[in-house]
Structure formats: C-alpha cells, structure tokens
Amino acid sequence: MKPVLRNLMNYILVVALIMAPFQSGQASMIGADQVNTTVTAQADRIAVTNLLNRASTVSEFQSLGLDATAATERLAAMTDEEVHTLAGQVNAVPAGGDGLVVLILVVFFIWYFAFRR
C-alpha cells in the first residue's frame, strides 16, 4: 500500500473515531419504587382478571346483557392507575361479605373507565 493512501486512510479513521460517540447507551441502577410499581400493576391486573373470569361474575355479566370478553378487553385498555383503583375497591370489600357489592363495583368501574372518554 502506498504511504499516501495509508496516511489518508489513517486520517479518515481518526476523524470517524472522533465523530463517533464513545458512549451511546447509559446503564444505571433502577430504584425499588420503579420495580414495585411494575409488579403492583401486574398483580392488580391479575387480581381483577381473576375476578372477571369467575363463573359467578360471568353469569352476572350475562344476566346484565354484557359480554365477559368485552369486559376483559376493556380491562386491558385501562391504564395502570385505573386498574389500581379498581383493584383497591375490590380488595376493600370484606372477605366473605357482599360478593354482589364487589361485582357491582367491578361492573361500575369497567363501565366508568371505558365510557368516560
């Protein structure tokens, strides 16, 4: 290789290395609160989905003229905050207490969050 061509290639490589960013990504630690919100949101969705998949809930939806799959689709369209509110309302009802109240709350919140937009 001729010295002139080699020097030109060296200059081009040096300029390319200078122009290229040395660090294109950044790795950092994430806080426990960020991990906790993701896990909480998933747990809330699972809890409400399990409630919607119960046979009593499905039969109540059918008696009200609602489709259970539509309710599940509406739940999937809800934001994490809306699902957290709904799961909080479901968890606030005493265990073994009024199951009808829980069902009414679930139906109301799905209807409210789905049609308020």
C-alpha positions as CSV (number, residue, x, y, z in Angstrom):
1,M,0.0,0.0,0.0
2,K,1.4,3.4,-0.9
3,P,2.3,5.7,2.0
4,V,0.0,8.5,0.8
5,L,-3.0,6.2,0.6
6,R,-2.2,4.7,4.0
7,N,-1.9,8.1,5.6
8,L,-5.2,9.2,4.0
9,M,-7.0,6.1,5.4
10,N,-5.5,6.8,8.8
11,Y,-6.8,10.3,8.8
12,I,-10.2,9.2,7.8
13,L,-10.3,6.6,10.5
14,V,-9.2,9.1,13.1
15,V,-11.9,11.6,12.1
16,A,-14.5,8.8,12.1
17,L,-13.5,7.7,15.6
18,I,-13.6,11.3,16.9
19,M,-17.1,11.9,15.4
20,A,-18.5,8.6,16.7
21,P,-19.9,8.8,20.2
22,F,-17.9,6.9,22.8
23,Q,-21.0,6.1,24.9
24,S,-24.2,5.5,23.0
25,G,-26.1,4.0,25.9
26,Q,-26.3,4.5,29.6
27,A,-26.7,1.8,32.2
28,S,-27.8,2.8,35.6
29,M,-29.5,1.3,38.7
30,I,-33.2,1.5,38.9
31,G,-34.9,2.2,42.2
32,A,-37.1,-0.2,44.2
33,D,-40.1,2.1,43.7
34,Q,-39.9,1.6,39.9
35,V,-39.8,-2.1,40.2
36,N,-42.5,-2.1,42.8
37,T,-44.9,-0.1,40.6
38,T,-44.5,-2.5,37.8
39,V,-45.0,-5.6,40.0
40,T,-48.0,-3.9,41.7
41,A,-49.6,-3.0,38.4
42,Q,-49.2,-6.6,37.1
43,A,-50.6,-8.0,40.4
44,D,-53.6,-5.6,40.2
45,R,-54.4,-6.7,36.6
46,I,-54.1,-10.3,37.5
47,A,-56.4,-9.9,40.6
48,V,-59.1,-8.1,38.6
49,T,-58.8,-10.5,35.7
50,N,-59.3,-13.4,38.0
51,L,-62.4,-11.8,39.4
52,L,-63.7,-11.2,35.9
53,N,-63.1,-14.9,35.0
54,R,-65.1,-16.3,37.9
55,A,-68.2,-18.2,36.9
56,S,-70.4,-16.1,39.1
57,T,-69.1,-12.9,37.5
58,V,-69.6,-14.2,34.0
59,S,-73.2,-15.3,34.8
60,E,-73.8,-11.9,36.3
61,F,-72.5,-10.2,33.2
62,Q,-74.7,-12.3,31.0
63,S,-77.8,-11.5,33.2
64,L,-77.0,-7.8,32.7
65,G,-76.6,-8.3,29.0
66,L,-72.8,-7.7,28.9
67,D,-70.2,-9.9,27.3
68,A,-67.4,-11.2,29.6
69,T,-64.8,-11.0,26.8
70,A,-65.8,-7.3,26.2
71,A,-65.2,-6.6,29.9
72,T,-61.8,-8.3,29.7
73,E,-60.9,-6.2,26.6
74,R,-62.0,-3.1,28.4
75,L,-59.8,-4.1,31.4
76,A,-56.9,-4.5,29.0
77,A,-57.5,-0.9,27.7
78,M,-57.4,0.6,31.2
79,T,-54.4,2.4,32.5
80,D,-52.4,1.1,35.4
81,E,-53.9,3.8,37.7
82,E,-57.4,2.9,36.8
83,V,-56.7,-0.8,37.4
84,H,-55.1,0.0,40.7
85,T,-58.2,2.0,41.8
86,L,-60.4,-0.9,40.7
87,A,-58.3,-3.5,42.5
88,G,-58.3,-1.3,45.6
89,Q,-62.1,-1.2,45.6
90,V,-62.2,-4.9,45.2
91,N,-59.7,-5.5,48.0
92,A,-61.5,-3.1,50.3
93,V,-64.6,-5.3,50.5
94,P,-64.6,-7.7,53.4
95,A,-63.8,-11.3,52.6
96,G,-66.9,-13.5,52.5
97,G,-69.0,-10.3,52.7
98,D,-71.1,-8.9,50.0
99,G,-70.0,-10.6,46.8
100,L,-72.7,-8.7,45.0
101,V,-71.2,-5.4,46.1
102,V,-67.8,-6.5,44.6
103,L,-69.4,-7.5,41.4
104,I,-71.4,-4.2,41.1
105,L,-68.2,-2.3,41.8
106,V,-66.3,-4.2,39.2
107,V,-69.0,-3.6,36.6
108,F,-69.4,0.0,37.5
109,F,-65.7,0.8,37.3
110,I,-65.3,-1.0,34.0
111,W,-68.2,0.9,32.6
112,Y,-67.0,4.2,34.0
113,F,-63.4,3.9,32.8
114,A,-64.4,2.5,29.4
115,F,-67.1,5.1,28.5
116,R,-65.9,8.2,30.1
117,R,-63.6,9.1,27.2
